[in-house]
Amino acid sequence: QDNLITSLSSVGQPKVWTCTLLVAISVAVIGSSLQFGFQTGCMANTQGTLRDHFNGVSDTFMSLIISGVPIGGLFGGLSAGIIAGMYGMNHAIKSFIRDSFVTKLINL
């Protein structure tokens, strides 16, 4: 590790912790774990309602549901940029709103 620091300083790269770097590190470390824990807590509070709605769900299936929500959010967040790049941001947002509205109407 000392060789890496020496090689960076010998190239002329300054060893400076900027405010932007500290904010980026803080957001990456605190923000991701905070959101994961918050979403897991929100799902854990709805366990009773989900068990009643699905007529006595087992503990294994309930743990799969709760752990699947953050994983689905991860894949949704990663794919949103690709979909917006392919179809355009406005079209992607309008199709999401239209599809979610249609899904809510079907579920009534």
VMD Tcl script that builds the backbone (N, CA, C; Angstrom):
set m [mol new atoms 324]
animate dup $m
set s [atomselect $m all]
$s set {name element resname resid chain x y z} {
  {N N GLN 1 A 0.831 -1.189 0.000}
  {CA C GLN 1 A 0.000 0.000 0.000}
  {C C GLN 1 A 0.875 1.253 0.000}
  {N N ASP 2 A 2.030 1.197 0.691}
  {CA C ASP 2 A 2.931 2.345 0.683}
  {C C ASP 2 A 3.477 2.606 -0.710}
  {N N ASN 3 A 3.706 1.525 -1.486}
  {CA C ASN 3 A 4.207 1.694 -2.850}
  {C C ASN 3 A 3.166 2.402 -3.717}
  {N N LEU 4 A 1.887 2.088 -3.496}
  {CA C LEU 4 A 0.825 2.740 -4.270}
  {C C LEU 4 A 0.765 4.222 -3.946}
  {N N ILE 5 A 0.832 4.566 -2.661}
  {CA C ILE 5 A 0.801 5.975 -2.274}
  {C C ILE 5 A 2.024 6.700 -2.803}
  {N N THR 6 A 3.179 6.055 -2.737}
  {CA C THR 6 A 4.402 6.666 -3.262}
  {C C THR 6 A 4.306 6.849 -4.768}
  {N N SER 7 A 3.756 5.838 -5.471}
  {CA C SER 7 A 3.676 5.963 -6.917}
  {C C SER 7 A 2.684 7.047 -7.320}
  {N N LEU 8 A 1.593 7.203 -6.559}
  {CA C LEU 8 A 0.650 8.269 -6.881}
  {C C LEU 8 A 1.257 9.638 -6.638}
  {N N SER 9 A 2.000 9.767 -5.561}
  {CA C SER 9 A 2.590 11.073 -5.284}
  {C C SER 9 A 3.745 11.373 -6.236}
  {N N SER 10 A 4.409 10.333 -6.724}
  {CA C SER 10 A 5.503 10.581 -7.650}
  {C C SER 10 A 4.991 10.979 -9.031}
  {N N VAL 11 A 3.767 10.592 -9.379}
  {CA C VAL 11 A 3.191 10.970 -10.658}
  {C C VAL 11 A 2.721 12.417 -10.612}
  {N N GLY 12 A 2.538 12.940 -9.445}
  {CA C GLY 12 A 2.090 14.311 -9.317}
  {C C GLY 12 A 0.640 14.403 -8.882}
  {N N GLN 13 A 0.059 13.292 -8.479}
  {CA C GLN 13 A -1.320 13.276 -7.997}
  {C C GLN 13 A -1.328 13.725 -6.536}
  {N N PRO 14 A -2.074 14.761 -6.194}
  {CA C PRO 14 A -2.111 15.178 -4.789}
  {C C PRO 14 A -2.957 14.214 -3.957}
  {N N LYS 15 A -2.572 14.027 -2.692}
  {CA C LYS 15 A -3.326 13.190 -1.767}
  {C C LYS 15 A -4.243 14.109 -0.946}
  {N N VAL 16 A -5.384 14.483 -1.519}
  {CA C VAL 16 A -6.266 15.446 -0.882}
  {C C VAL 16 A -7.661 14.842 -0.763}
  {N N TRP 17 A -8.248 14.994 0.412}
  {CA C TRP 17 A -9.644 14.601 0.619}
  {C C TRP 17 A -10.500 15.838 0.397}
  {N N THR 18 A -11.149 15.913 -0.745}
  {CA C THR 18 A -11.979 17.074 -1.051}
  {C C THR 18 A -13.360 16.903 -0.435}
  {N N CYS 19 A -14.094 17.985 -0.368}
  {CA C CYS 19 A -15.449 17.955 0.178}
  {C C CYS 19 A -16.355 17.085 -0.692}
  {N N THR 20 A -16.185 17.158 -2.001}
  {CA C THR 20 A -16.988 16.349 -2.918}
  {C C THR 20 A -16.731 14.864 -2.708}
  {N N LEU 21 A -15.479 14.510 -2.506}
  {CA C LEU 21 A -15.145 13.110 -2.258}
  {C C LEU 21 A -15.751 12.618 -0.957}
  {N N LEU 22 A -15.698 13.422 0.088}
  {CA C LEU 22 A -16.276 13.029 1.373}
  {C C LEU 22 A -17.789 12.887 1.294}
  {N N VAL 23 A -18.444 13.777 0.573}
  {CA C VAL 23 A -19.896 13.675 0.402}
  {C C VAL 23 A -20.247 12.412 -0.385}
  {N N ALA 24 A -19.504 12.116 -1.434}
  {CA C ALA 24 A -19.770 10.919 -2.228}
  {C C ALA 24 A -19.590 9.649 -1.406}
  {N N ILE 25 A -18.545 9.605 -0.598}
  {CA C ILE 25 A -18.324 8.438 0.255}
  {C C ILE 25 A -19.431 8.313 1.289}
  {N N SER 26 A -19.837 9.429 1.889}
  {CA C SER 26 A -20.906 9.404 2.892}
  {C C SER 26 A -22.220 8.932 2.300}
  {N N VAL 27 A -22.558 9.415 1.125}
  {CA C VAL 27 A -23.804 9.002 0.482}
  {C C VAL 27 A -23.771 7.520 0.137}
  {N N ALA 28 A -22.634 7.054 -0.347}
  {CA C ALA 28 A -22.532 5.641 -0.722}
  {C C ALA 28 A -22.597 4.719 0.486}
  {N N VAL 29 A -21.947 5.093 1.562}
  {CA C VAL 29 A -21.890 4.216 2.735}
  {C C VAL 29 A -23.155 4.311 3.573}
  {N N ILE 30 A -23.542 5.520 3.939}
  {CA C ILE 30 A -24.684 5.700 4.838}
  {C C ILE 30 A -26.006 5.565 4.088}
  {N N GLY 31 A -26.097 6.148 2.926}
  {CA C GLY 31 A -27.368 6.159 2.195}
  {C C GLY 31 A -27.853 4.787 1.781}
  {N N SER 32 A -26.961 3.946 1.294}
  {CA C SER 32 A -27.402 2.641 0.810}
  {C C SER 32 A -27.839 1.740 1.953}
  {N N SER 33 A -27.073 1.691 3.029}
  {CA C SER 33 A -27.453 0.823 4.145}
  {C C SER 33 A -28.665 1.375 4.871}
  {N N LEU 34 A -28.792 2.691 4.953}
  {CA C LEU 34 A -29.954 3.284 5.605}
  {C C LEU 34 A -31.223 2.957 4.834}
  {N N GLN 35 A -31.187 3.088 3.521}
  {CA C GLN 35 A -32.367 2.779 2.718}
  {C C GLN 35 A -32.708 1.298 2.771}
  {N N PHE 36 A -31.713 0.435 2.755}
  {CA C PHE 36 A -31.968 -0.999 2.830}
  {C C PHE 36 A -32.639 -1.353 4.148}
  {N N GLY 37 A -32.121 -0.827 5.248}
  {CA C GLY 37 A -32.705 -1.101 6.554}
  {C C GLY 37 A -34.087 -0.512 6.707}
  {N N PHE 38 A -34.292 0.694 6.180}
  {CA C PHE 38 A -35.605 1.333 6.275}
  {C C PHE 38 A -36.655 0.554 5.495}
  {N N GLN 39 A -36.313 0.141 4.280}
  {CA C GLN 39 A -37.277 -0.604 3.465}
  {C C GLN 39 A -37.571 -1.977 4.065}
  {N N THR 40 A -36.564 -2.616 4.632}
  {CA C THR 40 A -36.794 -3.901 5.290}
  {C C THR 40 A -37.692 -3.714 6.503}
  {N N GLY 41 A -37.493 -2.632 7.249}
  {CA C GLY 41 A -38.352 -2.342 8.395}
  {C C GLY 41 A -39.781 -2.049 7.985}
  {N N CYS 42 A -39.949 -1.328 6.884}
  {CA C CYS 42 A -41.310 -1.046 6.398}
  {C C CYS 42 A -42.015 -2.328 5.977}
  {N N MET 43 A -41.301 -3.219 5.328}
  {CA C MET 43 A -41.913 -4.489 4.930}
  {C C MET 43 A -42.199 -5.361 6.148}
  {N N ALA 44 A -41.338 -5.299 7.155}
  {CA C ALA 44 A -41.547 -6.119 8.343}
  {C C ALA 44 A -42.809 -5.676 9.084}
  {N N ASN 45 A -43.142 -4.393 9.025}
  {CA C ASN 45 A -44.349 -3.904 9.693}
  {C C ASN 45 A -45.616 -4.358 8.994}
  {N N THR 46 A -45.542 -4.719 7.755}
  {CA C THR 46 A -46.731 -5.136 7.014}
  {C C THR 46 A -46.905 -6.647 6.976}
  {N N GLN 47 A -46.126 -7.369 7.751}
  {CA C GLN 47 A -46.206 -8.824 7.722}
  {C C GLN 47 A -47.590 -9.333 8.102}
  {N N GLY 48 A -48.199 -8.739 9.103}
  {CA C GLY 48 A -49.530 -9.196 9.515}
  {C C GLY 48 A -50.554 -9.039 8.411}
  {N N THR 49 A -50.525 -7.904 7.731}
  {CA C THR 49 A -51.463 -7.663 6.635}
  {C C THR 49 A -51.215 -8.621 5.480}
  {N N LEU 50 A -49.948 -8.852 5.149}
  {CA C LEU 50 A -49.636 -9.785 4.065}
  {C C LEU 50 A -50.045 -11.214 4.414}
  {N N ARG 51 A -49.833 -11.613 5.660}
  {CA C ARG 51 A -50.231 -12.964 6.078}
  {C C ARG 51 A -51.744 -13.140 6.004}
  {N N ASP 52 A -52.495 -12.104 6.400}
  {CA C ASP 52 A -53.954 -12.186 6.321}
  {C C ASP 52 A -54.433 -12.208 4.877}
  {N N HIS 53 A -53.814 -11.388 4.035}
  {CA C HIS 53 A -54.244 -11.295 2.644}
  {C C HIS 53 A -53.952 -12.585 1.876}
  {N N PHE 54 A -52.798 -13.194 2.137}
  {CA C PHE 54 A -52.424 -14.409 1.417}
  {C C PHE 54 A -52.746 -15.685 2.192}
  {N N ASN 55 A -53.609 -15.592 3.190}
  {CA C ASN 55 A -54.108 -16.742 3.955}
  {C C ASN 55 A -53.011 -17.585 4.593}
  {N N GLY 56 A -52.293 -16.984 5.518}
  {CA C GLY 56 A -51.314 -17.734 6.300}
  {C C GLY 56 A -50.060 -18.102 5.545}
  {N N VAL 57 A -49.269 -17.131 5.189}
  {CA C VAL 57 A -48.012 -17.366 4.472}
  {C C VAL 57 A -46.975 -17.918 5.449}
  {N N SER 58 A -46.150 -18.855 4.998}
  {CA C SER 58 A -45.108 -19.420 5.862}
  {C C SER 58 A -43.996 -18.401 6.111}
  {N N ASP 59 A -43.182 -18.673 7.122}
  {CA C ASP 59 A -42.077 -17.765 7.452}
  {C C ASP 59 A -41.030 -17.713 6.342}
  {N N THR 60 A -40.806 -18.833 5.689}
  {CA C THR 60 A -39.817 -18.864 4.601}
  {C C THR 60 A -40.264 -17.995 3.440}
  {N N PHE 61 A -41.532 -18.109 3.056}
  {CA C PHE 61 A -42.040 -17.306 1.946}
  {C C PHE 61 A -42.077 -15.829 2.315}
  {N N MET 62 A -42.400 -15.517 3.569}
  {CA C MET 62 A -42.420 -14.125 4.007}
  {C C MET 62 A -41.013 -13.532 3.974}
  {N N SER 63 A -40.003 -14.306 4.353}
  {CA C SER 63 A -38.632 -13.796 4.293}
  {C C SER 63 A -38.190 -13.579 2.852}
  {N N LEU 64 A -38.651 -14.412 1.929}
  {CA C LEU 64 A -38.348 -14.197 0.513}
  {C C LEU 64 A -38.997 -12.920 -0.008}
  {N N ILE 65 A -40.232 -12.658 0.422}
  {CA C ILE 65 A -40.919 -11.432 -0.003}
  {C C ILE 65 A -40.176 -10.208 0.523}
  {N N ILE 66 A -39.823 -10.217 1.802}
  {CA C ILE 66 A -39.173 -9.056 2.407}
  {C C ILE 66 A -37.783 -8.824 1.812}
  {N N SER 67 A -37.027 -9.883 1.572}
  {CA C SER 67 A -35.700 -9.691 0.993}
  {C C SER 67 A -35.762 -9.395 -0.497}
  {N N GLY 68 A -36.847 -9.716 -1.148}
  {CA C GLY 68 A -36.979 -9.455 -2.575}
  {C C GLY 68 A -37.269 -8.011 -2.913}
  {N N VAL 69 A -37.840 -7.262 -1.976}
  {CA C VAL 69 A -38.180 -5.863 -2.255}
  {C C VAL 69 A -36.935 -5.016 -2.518}
  {N N PRO 70 A -35.906 -5.028 -1.671}
  {CA C PRO 70 A -34.718 -4.237 -1.987}
  {C C PRO 70 A -33.979 -4.732 -3.233}
  {N N ILE 71 A -34.003 -6.035 -3.465}
  {CA C ILE 71 A -33.342 -6.568 -4.659}
  {C C ILE 71 A -34.080 -6.109 -5.916}
  {N N GLY 72 A -35.409 -6.101 -5.860}
  {CA C GLY 72 A -36.190 -5.581 -6.985}
  {C C GLY 72 A -35.947 -4.102 -7.212}
  {N N GLY 73 A -35.796 -3.355 -6.122}
  {CA C GLY 73 A -35.468 -1.939 -6.247}
  {C C GLY 73 A -34.105 -1.720 -6.870}
  {N N LEU 74 A -33.158 -2.582 -6.552}
  {CA C LEU 74 A -31.824 -2.493 -7.136}
  {C C LEU 74 A -31.877 -2.711 -8.642}
  {N N PHE 75 A -32.546 -3.790 -9.068}
  {CA C PHE 75 A -32.635 -4.056 -10.502}
  {C C PHE 75 A -33.474 -2.998 -11.226}
  {N N GLY 76 A -34.514 -2.504 -10.570}
  {CA C GLY 76 A -35.311 -1.439 -11.174}
  {C C GLY 76 A -34.510 -0.161 -11.356}
  {N N GLY 77 A -33.703 0.175 -10.349}
  {CA C GLY 77 A -32.872 1.369 -10.447}
  {C C GLY 77 A -31.791 1.241 -11.504}
  {N N LEU 78 A -31.209 0.048 -11.612}
  {CA C LEU 78 A -30.172 -0.157 -12.621}
  {C C LEU 78 A -30.746 -0.159 -14.039}
  {N N SER 79 A -31.944 -0.685 -14.204}
  {CA C SER 79 A -32.521 -0.762 -15.545}
  {C C SER 79 A -33.212 0.531 -15.966}
  {N N ALA 80 A -33.496 1.421 -15.035}
  {CA C ALA 80 A -34.204 2.664 -15.392}
  {C C ALA 80 A -33.387 3.517 -16.355}
  {N N GLY 81 A -32.086 3.609 -16.137}
  {CA C GLY 81 A -31.244 4.390 -17.037}
  {C C GLY 81 A -31.164 3.793 -18.429}
  {N N ILE 82 A -31.144 2.469 -18.509}
  {CA C ILE 82 A -31.089 1.804 -19.811}
  {C C ILE 82 A -32.394 2.027 -20.576}
  {N N ILE 83 A -33.515 1.866 -19.884}
  {CA C ILE 83 A -34.819 2.064 -20.536}
  {C C ILE 83 A -34.991 3.508 -20.961}
  {N N ALA 84 A -34.596 4.455 -20.096}
  {CA C ALA 84 A -34.695 5.868 -20.458}
  {C C ALA 84 A -33.780 6.209 -21.621}
  {N N GLY 85 A -32.624 5.563 -21.696}
  {CA C GLY 85 A -31.712 5.797 -22.816}
  {C C GLY 85 A -32.242 5.241 -24.121}
  {N N MET 86 A -32.945 4.105 -24.050}
  {CA C MET 86 A -33.464 3.486 -25.273}
  {C C MET 86 A -34.709 4.199 -25.796}
  {N N TYR 87 A -35.631 4.521 -24.894}
  {CA C TYR 87 A -36.923 5.062 -25.318}
  {C C TYR 87 A -37.098 6.543 -25.037}
  {N N GLY 88 A -36.189 7.154 -24.336}
  {CA C GLY 88 A -36.325 8.544 -23.949}
  {C C GLY 88 A -36.945 8.638 -22.567}
  {N N MET 89 A -36.536 9.645 -21.811}
  {CA C MET 89 A -36.973 9.755 -20.428}
  {C C MET 89 A -38.476 9.999 -20.324}
  {N N ASN 90 A -39.011 10.895 -21.143}
  {CA C ASN 90 A -40.436 11.207 -21.062}
  {C C ASN 90 A -41.296 9.996 -21.408}
  {N N HIS 91 A -40.935 9.263 -22.436}
  {CA C HIS 91 A -41.703 8.077 -22.825}
  {C C HIS 91 A -41.621 6.997 -21.741}
  {N N ALA 92 A -40.452 6.831 -21.130}
  {CA C ALA 92 A -40.293 5.821 -20.080}
  {C C ALA 92 A -41.140 6.166 -18.862}
  {N N ILE 93 A -41.159 7.437 -18.471}
  {CA C ILE 93 A -41.963 7.851 -17.315}
  {C C ILE 93 A -43.448 7.716 -17.620}
  {N N LYS 94 A -43.873 8.151 -18.809}
  {CA C LYS 94 A -45.296 8.041 -19.170}
  {C C LYS 94 A -45.748 6.596 -19.248}
  {N N SER 95 A -44.913 5.704 -19.773}
  {CA C SER 95 A -45.305 4.301 -19.852}
  {C C SER 95 A -45.354 3.673 -18.471}
  {N N PHE 96 A -44.460 4.090 -17.558}
  {CA C PHE 96 A -44.511 3.580 -16.191}
  {C C PHE 96 A -45.794 4.019 -15.501}
  {N N ILE 97 A -46.162 5.291 -15.651}
  {CA C ILE 97 A -47.390 5.794 -15.023}
  {C C ILE 97 A -48.600 5.093 -15.623}
  {N N ARG 98 A -48.619 4.935 -16.945}
  {CA C ARG 98 A -49.748 4.276 -17.603}
  {C C ARG 98 A -49.859 2.817 -17.160}
  {N N ASP 99 A -48.734 2.110 -17.140}
  {CA C ASP 99 A -48.758 0.698 -16.756}
  {C C ASP 99 A -49.149 0.511 -15.302}
  {N N SER 100 A -48.660 1.375 -14.407}
  {CA C SER 100 A -49.027 1.229 -12.999}
  {C C SER 100 A -50.494 1.574 -12.788}
  {N N PHE 101 A -51.025 2.538 -13.544}
  {CA C PHE 101 A -52.445 2.880 -13.438}
  {C C PHE 101 A -53.315 1.731 -13.935}
  {N N VAL 102 A -52.940 1.119 -15.055}
  {CA C VAL 102 A -53.676 -0.017 -15.593}
  {C C VAL 102 A -53.627 -1.196 -14.624}
  {N N THR 103 A -52.470 -1.441 -14.016}
  {CA C THR 103 A -52.338 -2.517 -13.040}
  {C C THR 103 A -53.224 -2.281 -11.834}
  {N N LYS 104 A -53.314 -1.032 -11.376}
  {CA C LYS 104 A -54.191 -0.736 -10.240}
  {C C LYS 104 A -55.649 -0.933 -10.600}
  {N N LEU 105 A -56.027 -0.585 -11.822}
  {CA C LEU 105 A -57.412 -0.809 -12.255}
  {C C LEU 105 A -57.736 -2.300 -12.357}
  {N N ILE 106 A -56.788 -3.082 -12.823}
  {CA C ILE 106 A -57.014 -4.532 -12.951}
  {C C ILE 106 A -57.160 -5.164 -11.572}
  {N N ASN 107 A -56.378 -4.686 -10.587}
  {CA C ASN 107 A -56.413 -5.269 -9.257}
  {C C ASN 107 A -57.642 -4.889 -8.447}
  {N N LEU 108 A -58.398 -3.894 -8.908}
  {CA C LEU 108 A -59.617 -3.528 -8.170}
  {C C LEU 108 A -60.575 -4.646 -8.306}
}
mol reanalyze $m
mol bondsrecalc $m
mol representation Tube
mol addrep $m
